[in-house]
Amino acid sequence: MSDIQISELNFYYPKAVDAALSSINLHIQSGQCLGLIGPNGSGKSTLLSILSGLLTPTTGTLNFTKNKNLSLIKYIQQHVALVPQEYAFYPQLSVSQNLQYFVSLCGIKPSAQKIQVPLVLQQCQLDKVSHQLANTLSGGYKRRLNLAIGLLKNPSILYLDEPTVGVDPSSRAAIIALLRELKKQGKTIIYTSHLLSEVQEICDQIIMLNKGQATQLELSQGQKVLSMAVEHTAINLWQDRFNALGLEFNLQGNSFELTLASYNALLPILDLIRHSPEPLHNLHYAATSLTQHYLNHVEKNDPTKH
Ligand SMILES: Nc1ncnc2c1ncn2[C@@H]1O[C@H](COP(=O)(O)OP(=O)(O)OP(=O)(O)O)[C@@H](O)[C@H]1O
């Protein structure tokens, strides 16, 4: 079990003028799942490469809570696995042959190797296709094989770069169920995805990267949005009612949108609706979604939008 601590980390690719990552500070507790989101080119893969020891920070530090006798690289080799976005297996070998080959590179005892291959075949639901050549697998099974290879050394920390890209809904559900199971076993997971609903579903903490800078998204305290469409003839009445309660609103056509700090702020509005004789066309109340947070953040940092 290991926490991950990143302090004031900066990274520049050789000859690059702009930092790919700047002033990153992160603490990931062991057993937690961290979601890493952000637009293309925001630095997600670069951060995963640094966390995997493939790139060295230009400045700043990366630390794992670990046995002090073990060097950072040795620790990563033994306890960390990166499941890359690209398929990282031999297409002309079968699923079993791939797993047999990669388990031999894990640096674990032959007795443990014998246990790990059938275990990951079963965990990733690959038993049915174990004799099939990897290049003949469906997209969903290719993703599962990629993941299975990452699990062979029974890592305590797992990095997943877009693990469900290009898979059908049933394979996606199987992969998500497996990630939940791995989390239950106490594995620390860092997960990048463009599928925000998926990240929201399984992650304990979400970090948004934008142009190499990280922001933590506080979803549990997310604001709530009430939208309601009223009769055209009642627009002025509703404006007066909201003004009387000191509520700010956006009005588009006959639709009002109010951002509320909490559920309690909704109660006086419901009271108004109950006592109002004019019918409503539409009423919708929901937490601001991760997609909305994401778009707000990207837009706020996009100079072309100002
Ligand atoms: N090998 C490289 N050499 C120089 N610059 C690079 C290299 N790899 C990435 N970059 C640059 O570093 C920045 C971060 O890229 P990175 O691949 O980490 O983003 P990402 O968020 O993973 O993107 P995507 O969602 O498209 O995978 C980008 O500006 C990219 O152009």
The ligand as an SDF file (V2000), in Angstrom:
LIG
                    3D

 31 33  0  0  0  0  0  0  0  0999 V2000
    7.5300   13.4850  -27.1940 N   0  0  0  0  0  0  0  0  0  0  0  0
    7.1170   14.7590  -27.1580 C   0  0  0  0  0  0  0  0  0  0  0  0
    7.9480   15.7580  -27.5430 N   0  0  0  0  0  0  0  0  0  0  0  0
    7.5760   17.0590  -27.4910 C   0  0  0  0  0  0  0  0  0  0  0  0
    6.3660   17.4690  -27.0450 N   0  0  0  0  0  0  0  0  0  0  0  0
    5.4970   16.5120  -26.6490 C   0  0  0  0  0  0  0  0  0  0  0  0
    5.8230   15.1090  -26.6830 C   0  0  0  0  0  0  0  0  0  0  0  0
    4.7630   14.4120  -26.2320 N   0  0  0  0  0  0  0  0  0  0  0  0
    3.8180   15.3250  -25.9270 C   0  0  0  0  0  0  0  0  0  0  0  0
    4.2550   16.5690  -26.1670 N   0  0  0  0  0  0  0  0  0  0  0  0
    3.5100   17.8390  -25.9290 C   0  0  0  0  0  0  0  0  0  0  0  0
    3.2580   17.9260  -24.5210 O   0  0  0  0  0  0  0  0  0  0  0  0
    1.9470   18.4260  -24.2780 C   0  0  0  0  0  0  0  0  0  0  0  0
    1.1640   17.4190  -23.4450 C   0  0  0  0  0  0  0  0  0  0  0  0
    0.9400   16.2540  -24.2350 O   0  0  0  0  0  0  0  0  0  0  0  0
    0.2750   14.9090  -23.6630 P   0  0  0  0  0  0  0  0  0  0  0  0
    0.4280   13.8540  -24.7130 O   0  0  0  0  0  0  0  0  0  0  0  0
    0.8200   14.6290  -22.3170 O   0  0  0  0  0  0  0  0  0  0  0  0
   -1.2680   15.3580  -23.5590 O   0  0  0  0  0  0  0  0  0  0  0  0
   -2.5660   14.4420  -23.3110 P   0  0  0  0  0  0  0  0  0  0  0  0
   -3.4100   15.2150  -22.3580 O   0  0  0  0  0  0  0  0  0  0  0  0
   -2.1660   13.0730  -22.9070 O   0  0  0  0  0  0  0  0  0  0  0  0
   -3.2530   14.4210  -24.7450 O   0  0  0  0  0  0  0  0  0  0  0  0
   -4.2730   13.3150  -25.3860 P   0  0  0  0  0  0  0  0  0  0  0  0
   -5.5890   13.4610  -24.6600 O   0  0  0  0  0  0  0  0  0  0  0  0
   -4.3570   13.7470  -26.8010 O   0  0  0  0  0  0  0  0  0  0  0  0
   -3.6650   11.9510  -25.2150 O   0  0  0  0  0  0  0  0  0  0  0  0
    1.3380   18.7080  -25.6460 C   0  0  0  0  0  0  0  0  0  0  0  0
    1.5380   20.0680  -25.9460 O   0  0  0  0  0  0  0  0  0  0  0  0
    2.1420   17.8110  -26.5890 C   0  0  0  0  0  0  0  0  0  0  0  0
    2.2000   18.3810  -27.8820 O   0  0  0  0  0  0  0  0  0  0  0  0
  1  2  1  0
  2  3  1  0
  2  7  2  0
  3  4  2  0
  4  5  1  0
  5  6  2  0
  6  7  1  0
  6 10  1  0
  7  8  1  0
  8  9  2  0
  9 10  1  0
 10 11  1  0
 11 12  1  0
 11 30  1  0
 12 13  1  0
 13 14  1  0
 13 28  1  0
 14 15  1  0
 15 16  1  0
 16 17  2  0
 16 18  1  0
 16 19  1  0
 19 20  1  0
 20 21  2  0
 20 22  1  0
 20 23  1  0
 23 24  1  0
 24 25  2  0
 24 26  1  0
 24 27  1  0
 28 29  1  0
 28 30  1  0
 30 31  1  0
M  END
$$$$
